[in-house]
Amino acid sequence: MPDIREQKLIYHLTPLDNVPPILDQGLLPRSQVTRFTDVADSEILSGRANLGLEHKVPFHFFAGNPFDGRVQKDHPNKKFVLFTVHR
C-alpha cells in the first residue's frame, strides 16, 4: 500500500439516500444535519462526541478501510457512495 502521507485524496462513505441533500447543501457534520440515513456505529459516535468531533465531517485517508467494510456488511441492502476530496 502506498504511503498515506503521499495520497492525494480523502474519502467519505455515505448511503445513497444521503446524496441529494449533500448535493444541495454540501457535506455537513452530523451536528448540523437533521434528517439523514445514519449507518455509523453508536460506539464510534460516542468516542467522536467525547472528542468534540461531531462538529466535523469524518473522512478516511484510504478507501476500503475497516469502517467502510463494516458499514457495508452491516447494511447489505443499502447502496453506498464514496465521495473523494482532494487533500
Secondary structure by P-SEA (a helix, b strand, c coil): cccccccccccccccccaaaaaaacccccccccccccccccaaaaaaaaaaccccbbbbbcccccaaaaaaaaacccbbbbbbbbcc
